[in-house]
Amino acid sequence: MIHLITHNDLDGMGCGILGKLAFNQEIKVYYSSIGSMHYTLQLLLEENIKDPIYITDLSVNEEEEKLISKKVEKGRTIKLIDHHQSALHLNQHDWATVCVKQDDNQLTSATSLFYKYLVQKNHLTLGVPVIDQFVELVRQYDTWEWEVNNNTCAKQLNDLLGIMSLNQFEKRILNKLKGEDSFHFDAFETNLLELEEEKIERYVKRKKRQVYQVQFDGHYVGVVHAEAYISELGNVLGREFPHLEYIILLSLGSKRMSFRTISDNVDVSEVAKKFKGGGHQKAAGGNITKKAFESFVLKAFEQSPIYKDAEKNEENYKENKKGTLFTNGDDLFIVLVATDEEWNVIVNGTKEAVSYKTYKEAEIFMKRKYNVGLANDEIFAEYIQTKT
């Protein structure tokens, strides 16, 4: 029996599905969280058998690394395939293949790497359209290339996983890969996805009003409590609050947290390492340690939520050189106004000492310091009346 320990997200599921496609009844797949995989691996390593073990989309700790090396030296087949930057050090072992980017600089996923491995070992055949398409959808979703390419099918594939149980999802995808010429969603799945999209939109809209700003290690960070739609929410909040360098999504029930950023200037995998975690430059995860609780939960509790920018304004809009009004919804009013090709920040009538060359710089400074958002047209009109 072949044993495959893989992550329980879409990329990990992709590996499990390819494993079952390649080995049929000869493989047992363990869909695991980052925490539970260590228990499963320990049990398999302790068994006095020679069954092969594959580990995909997950990494191992130092103790497991040493134990695997000993088992391999004694003749056991163990192969780890991953694409996380935090696991690159494992490439010193012949039993590990960790690759973040291909030679052409295309980002990899565990599914795409495992597919390549299975093809090289003649377990699967390259060039079957439906399989190639499935692997590419998983890769694009996991690397967020789907958003750049506007490939909503990749996002919908992940949404479908969120709707169904792991077994239901696995069975449906396997049937597609075995019996379809190309990858597509059937009518039943399409209806489910439409309903799910509405749920996601409502959830994200609600969470936009529950984001708190804290500082950590010199960075301005957004904190939100969330247990669902983590990737979608993290990405939306990054765009909604561009003055924040990254977003932390907390799940107190599981004592886990996720890190997301849309910035090229921050590597959240390095932040995650401080909390017994890891991941990619723009997406990572870690544990809610005592330090994390104090830094993010308690600090956020002492703050008010970020005042969200008004939407659909016609009169009060950003980059208006005559003046744009921001407020905290209480008694703080800030105007950004351009004079002599510089942007000035005027707080309740008093000009800040420093001016800024661009509107973006001025807005970032103002939002980080004062926790304000774009005032709606009604507040703007009232403010103008008081000044005339």
C-alpha positions as CSV (number, residue, x, y, z in Angstrom):
1,M,0.0,0.0,0.0
2,I,1.2,3.5,-0.9
3,H,0.6,6.2,1.7
4,L,0.2,9.9,0.7
5,I,0.0,12.6,3.3
6,T,-1.2,15.8,1.8
7,H,-2.6,19.2,2.8
8,N,-6.4,19.5,3.0
9,D,-6.6,22.6,0.9
10,L,-7.2,22.7,-2.9
11,D,-3.5,22.2,-3.8
12,G,-3.2,19.3,-1.4
13,M,-6.5,17.8,-2.7
14,G,-5.1,18.1,-6.2
15,C,-2.2,15.9,-5.1
16,G,-4.5,13.3,-3.5
17,I,-6.7,13.2,-6.6
18,L,-3.7,12.7,-8.9
19,G,-2.4,10.0,-6.6
20,K,-5.7,8.1,-6.8
21,L,-5.7,8.6,-10.5
22,A,-2.2,7.1,-10.8
23,F,-2.4,4.3,-8.3
24,N,-6.1,3.5,-8.0
25,Q,-6.8,1.2,-5.1
26,E,-3.1,0.8,-4.2
27,I,-2.9,4.2,-2.4
28,K,-4.3,5.6,0.9
29,V,-4.6,9.3,1.1
30,Y,-4.5,11.3,4.3
31,Y,-5.9,14.8,3.9
32,S,-4.3,16.6,6.8
33,S,-4.0,20.0,8.4
34,I,-0.6,21.4,9.0
35,G,-0.8,20.4,12.6
36,S,-2.3,16.9,12.2
37,M,0.1,15.8,9.5
38,H,2.9,15.3,12.1
39,Y,0.8,12.7,14.0
40,T,0.0,10.8,10.9
41,L,3.6,10.9,9.7
42,Q,4.9,9.7,13.0
43,L,2.5,6.7,13.0
44,L,3.6,5.7,9.5
45,L,7.3,6.1,10.2
46,E,7.0,4.0,13.4
47,E,5.3,1.1,11.5
48,N,7.7,-1.8,10.9
49,I,6.8,-2.0,7.2
50,K,8.4,-0.9,3.9
51,D,5.3,0.8,2.4
52,P,6.2,3.9,0.3
53,I,5.3,7.3,1.8
54,Y,4.6,10.5,-0.2
55,I,4.3,13.9,1.5
56,T,2.9,16.7,-0.7
57,D,2.2,20.4,0.0
58,L,3.4,19.9,3.6
59,S,6.8,20.2,5.2
60,V,8.4,18.3,8.1
61,N,10.1,19.5,11.3
62,E,13.8,18.9,12.2
63,E,13.1,15.7,14.1
64,E,11.0,14.2,11.3
65,E,13.7,15.3,8.8
66,K,16.3,13.2,10.6
67,L,14.0,10.2,11.0
68,I,13.1,10.2,7.3
69,S,16.7,10.3,6.4
70,K,17.4,7.2,8.6
71,K,14.4,5.3,7.1
72,V,15.6,6.1,3.5
73,E,19.1,4.9,4.3
74,K,17.6,1.6,5.4
75,G,15.8,1.3,2.1
76,R,12.3,2.7,2.7
77,T,10.9,4.8,-0.2
78,I,9.9,8.3,1.1
79,K,9.3,11.3,-1.2
80,L,8.5,14.8,-0.1
81,I,7.3,17.3,-2.8
82,D,6.5,20.9,-1.8
83,H,6.6,24.4,-3.2
84,H,6.8,26.5,-0.1
85,Q,9.9,28.8,0.3
86,S,10.1,27.9,4.0
87,A,10.9,24.2,3.0
88,L,13.7,24.9,0.5
89,H,16.4,23.7,3.0
90,L,15.0,20.2,2.6
91,N,16.5,20.1,-1.0
92,Q,19.8,19.0,0.6
93,H,18.2,15.5,0.8
94,D,17.6,13.2,-2.2
95,W,14.2,12.3,-0.9
96,A,12.9,15.9,-1.1
97,T,11.9,18.1,-4.1
98,V,11.0,21.6,-3.1
99,C,10.6,24.1,-6.0
100,V,9.0,27.6,-5.7
101,K,9.5,28.6,-9.4
102,Q,10.2,26.8,-12.6
103,D,13.1,27.7,-14.9
104,D,10.8,30.0,-16.8
105,N,9.9,31.8,-13.5
106,Q,6.4,30.4,-13.4
107,L,5.3,29.8,-9.9
108,T,4.7,26.1,-9.0
109,S,2.1,24.4,-6.9
110,A,2.4,21.0,-5.1
111,T,-0.1,19.6,-7.6
112,S,1.9,20.7,-10.6
113,L,5.1,19.3,-9.1
114,F,3.5,16.0,-8.2
115,Y,2.0,15.7,-11.6
116,K,5.4,16.2,-13.2
117,Y,6.9,13.6,-10.9
118,L,4.1,11.0,-11.7
119,V,4.6,11.6,-15.4
120,Q,8.4,11.2,-15.1
121,K,7.8,7.9,-13.2
122,N,5.3,6.7,-15.9
123,H,2.4,6.6,-13.5
124,L,0.5,9.2,-15.5
125,T,0.6,10.3,-19.1
126,L,1.3,13.9,-20.1
127,G,-1.0,15.6,-22.5
128,V,-4.4,14.4,-21.4
129,P,-6.3,17.7,-21.8
130,V,-8.7,17.3,-18.9
131,I,-5.9,16.4,-16.5
132,D,-3.6,19.2,-17.8
133,Q,-6.5,21.7,-17.3
134,F,-7.2,20.6,-13.8
135,V,-3.6,20.8,-12.7
136,E,-3.3,24.3,-14.2
137,L,-6.5,25.5,-12.5
138,V,-5.1,24.3,-9.1
139,R,-1.7,25.9,-9.8
140,Q,-3.3,29.3,-10.8
141,Y,-5.5,29.4,-7.8
142,D,-2.7,28.5,-5.3
143,T,-0.4,31.1,-6.8
144,W,-3.1,33.7,-7.3
145,E,-2.3,33.9,-11.0
146,W,-6.0,33.3,-11.6
147,E,-6.7,36.9,-10.5
148,V,-4.1,38.3,-12.9
149,N,-5.5,36.1,-15.7
150,N,-9.1,36.6,-14.7
151,N,-9.5,32.9,-14.6
152,T,-12.6,32.6,-12.4
153,C,-12.8,28.9,-13.1
154,A,-9.8,28.4,-10.8
155,K,-11.5,30.3,-8.0
156,Q,-14.7,28.4,-8.6
157,L,-12.8,25.1,-8.2
158,N,-11.7,26.2,-4.8
159,D,-15.2,27.4,-3.9
160,L,-16.6,24.0,-4.9
161,L,-14.2,22.4,-2.4
162,G,-15.5,24.7,0.3
163,I,-19.1,23.7,-0.4
164,M,-18.5,19.9,-0.5
165,S,-17.0,17.4,1.8
166,L,-13.5,16.3,0.9
167,N,-14.8,12.9,-0.2
168,Q,-17.6,14.4,-2.4
169,F,-15.1,16.8,-4.0
170,E,-12.6,14.0,-4.6
171,K,-15.1,11.7,-6.1
172,R,-16.6,14.3,-8.5
173,I,-13.2,15.5,-9.7
174,L,-11.9,12.0,-10.2
175,N,-15.0,11.2,-12.3
176,K,-14.3,14.3,-14.5
177,L,-10.7,13.3,-15.0
178,K,-11.6,9.8,-15.9
179,G,-14.6,10.5,-18.1
180,E,-14.4,14.0,-19.6
181,D,-12.5,15.4,-22.6
182,S,-12.1,18.8,-21.0
183,F,-12.6,20.3,-17.5
184,H,-15.9,22.0,-16.8
185,F,-18.6,22.3,-14.2
186,D,-21.9,20.6,-14.7
187,A,-25.3,22.3,-14.1
188,F,-25.6,21.1,-10.5
189,E,-22.1,22.4,-9.6
190,T,-22.8,25.7,-11.4
191,N,-25.9,26.3,-9.4
192,L,-24.0,25.6,-6.2
193,L,-21.3,28.0,-7.2
194,E,-23.7,30.8,-7.9
195,L,-25.2,30.5,-4.4
196,E,-21.7,30.3,-2.8
197,E,-20.6,33.5,-4.6
198,E,-23.5,35.3,-3.0
199,K,-22.5,34.0,0.4
200,I,-18.9,35.1,0.0
201,E,-19.9,38.6,-1.1
202,R,-22.1,39.0,2.1
203,Y,-19.4,37.6,4.3
204,V,-16.7,39.8,2.9
205,K,-18.9,42.9,3.1
206,R,-19.5,42.3,6.8
207,K,-15.8,41.6,7.6
208,K,-14.7,44.8,5.9
209,R,-16.2,46.7,8.9
210,Q,-14.4,44.5,11.4
211,V,-10.7,45.3,10.5
212,Y,-8.4,46.7,13.1
213,Q,-5.0,48.4,12.6
214,V,-2.1,47.4,14.8
215,Q,1.7,47.9,14.5
216,F,4.0,44.9,14.7
217,D,7.8,45.0,14.2
218,G,7.5,48.4,12.5
219,H,4.8,47.3,10.1
220,Y,1.2,48.5,9.9
221,V,-1.0,45.5,9.9
222,G,-4.7,44.8,9.5
223,V,-6.3,42.3,12.0
224,V,-9.6,40.6,11.4
225,H,-11.3,37.5,13.1
226,A,-12.3,35.1,10.3
227,E,-12.7,31.4,9.9
228,A,-14.0,31.2,6.3
229,Y,-13.0,32.3,2.9
230,I,-9.6,33.2,4.1
231,S,-7.8,33.7,0.7
232,E,-10.7,35.7,-0.8
233,L,-11.1,37.9,2.3
234,G,-7.4,38.5,2.7
235,N,-7.0,39.6,-0.9
236,V,-10.1,41.9,-0.8
237,L,-9.0,43.6,2.5
238,G,-5.5,44.1,1.0
239,R,-7.0,46.1,-1.8
240,E,-9.6,47.8,0.4
241,F,-6.9,49.1,2.9
242,P,-3.8,49.6,0.8
243,H,-2.1,51.6,3.7
244,L,-1.8,48.3,5.5
245,E,1.2,46.2,4.7
246,Y,-0.4,42.8,5.3
247,I,-3.6,41.3,6.8
248,I,-3.7,38.8,9.7
249,L,-6.8,36.6,9.8
250,L,-7.4,35.1,13.2
251,S,-9.2,31.9,14.1
252,L,-9.2,31.7,17.9
253,G,-11.1,28.4,17.9
254,S,-8.3,26.6,16.1
255,K,-5.5,28.8,17.5
256,R,-4.3,29.4,13.9
257,M,-3.8,32.6,11.9
258,S,-3.2,33.3,8.3
259,F,-1.2,36.1,6.7
260,R,-2.0,37.7,3.4
261,T,-0.5,40.6,1.5
262,I,-0.8,42.1,-2.0
263,S,2.5,44.1,-1.5
264,D,5.7,43.1,-3.2
265,N,7.7,44.7,-0.3
266,V,6.6,42.3,2.5
267,D,7.3,38.6,2.9
268,V,4.7,37.2,5.2
269,S,6.4,33.8,5.3
270,E,9.1,35.5,7.3
271,V,6.5,36.8,9.7
272,A,4.9,33.4,10.0
273,K,8.2,31.8,11.0
274,K,8.0,33.9,14.2
275,F,4.8,32.0,15.1
276,K,5.8,28.4,14.3
277,G,4.6,28.7,10.7
278,G,5.6,29.3,7.2
279,G,4.3,29.6,3.6
280,H,4.8,31.9,0.6
281,Q,5.8,35.5,0.2
282,K,2.2,36.6,-0.1
283,A,0.3,33.9,1.8
284,A,1.4,32.1,4.9
285,G,0.1,30.7,8.2
286,G,1.1,30.2,11.8
287,N,0.0,29.5,15.3
288,I,-1.7,31.9,17.7
289,T,1.0,31.8,20.4
290,K,1.0,33.9,23.5
291,K,3.0,36.6,21.7
292,A,0.6,36.6,18.8
293,F,-2.4,36.9,21.2
294,E,-0.8,39.9,22.9
295,S,0.4,41.5,19.7
296,F,-2.8,41.1,17.6
297,V,-5.8,40.1,19.7
298,L,-5.3,42.3,22.7
299,K,-3.9,45.3,20.7
300,A,-6.8,45.1,18.3
301,F,-9.3,44.9,21.2
302,E,-8.1,48.3,22.5
303,Q,-8.7,49.9,19.1
304,S,-11.8,50.9,17.1
305,P,-12.3,49.3,13.7
306,I,-10.8,51.0,10.7
307,Y,-13.3,53.6,9.4
308,K,-14.1,52.3,5.9
309,D,-14.0,54.6,2.8
310,A,-17.4,55.7,1.6
311,E,-18.5,54.1,-1.7
312,K,-20.3,55.6,-4.7
313,N,-19.5,59.2,-3.8
314,E,-20.0,61.8,-6.5
315,E,-18.9,65.0,-4.7
316,N,-16.2,63.9,-2.3
317,Y,-13.7,61.8,-4.2
318,K,-10.0,61.0,-3.9
319,E,-7.2,63.0,-5.6
320,N,-9.4,66.0,-5.9
321,K,-6.8,68.8,-5.8
322,K,-9.4,71.2,-4.3
323,G,-9.7,69.0,-1.3
324,T,-10.9,65.5,-0.2
325,L,-12.5,65.0,3.2
326,F,-11.8,62.1,5.5
327,T,-13.3,61.4,8.9
328,N,-13.3,58.9,11.8
329,G,-17.1,59.1,12.0
330,D,-16.9,61.2,15.1
331,D,-15.3,64.6,15.6
332,L,-12.1,64.3,13.5
333,F,-12.1,65.8,10.0
334,I,-9.0,65.8,7.7
335,V,-8.7,67.4,4.4
336,L,-6.2,66.4,1.7
337,V,-5.6,69.3,-0.5
338,A,-3.0,70.1,-3.2
339,T,-0.9,73.3,-3.3
340,D,2.2,74.0,-5.3
341,E,2.3,70.4,-6.6
342,E,2.4,69.0,-3.1
343,W,-0.4,67.4,-1.0
344,N,-1.1,68.8,2.4
345,V,-2.8,67.1,5.4
346,I,-5.1,69.5,7.3
347,V,-6.4,68.1,10.6
348,N,-9.4,69.9,12.0
349,G,-8.1,73.1,10.4
350,T,-4.4,72.7,11.4
351,K,-1.9,71.9,8.7
352,E,0.5,69.0,9.3
353,A,4.2,70.1,9.2
354,V,5.1,67.7,6.4
355,S,3.7,67.8,2.9
356,Y,3.8,65.0,0.4
357,K,4.8,64.8,-3.3
358,T,2.0,62.3,-4.2
359,Y,-1.6,61.9,-3.1
360,K,-0.9,58.2,-2.3
361,E,1.8,59.1,0.2
362,A,-0.4,61.6,1.9
363,E,-3.3,59.2,2.2
364,I,-1.1,56.4,3.6
365,F,0.3,58.7,6.3
366,M,-3.1,60.1,7.2
367,K,-4.8,56.7,7.5
368,R,-2.0,55.1,9.5
369,K,-1.9,58.0,12.0
370,Y,-5.5,58.9,12.3
371,N,-7.6,55.8,11.4
372,V,-9.9,57.7,9.1
373,G,-11.8,56.9,5.9
374,L,-13.3,58.8,3.0
375,A,-16.4,60.7,4.2
376,N,-19.6,60.2,2.4
377,D,-21.2,62.9,0.3
378,E,-23.7,63.8,3.0
379,I,-21.0,64.4,5.6
380,F,-19.0,66.3,3.0
381,A,-21.9,68.6,2.2
382,E,-22.5,69.3,5.9
383,Y,-18.8,70.1,6.4
384,I,-18.7,72.5,3.4
385,Q,-21.8,74.3,4.9
386,T,-20.0,74.9,8.2
387,K,-17.0,76.3,6.4
388,T,-19.0,78.8,4.2
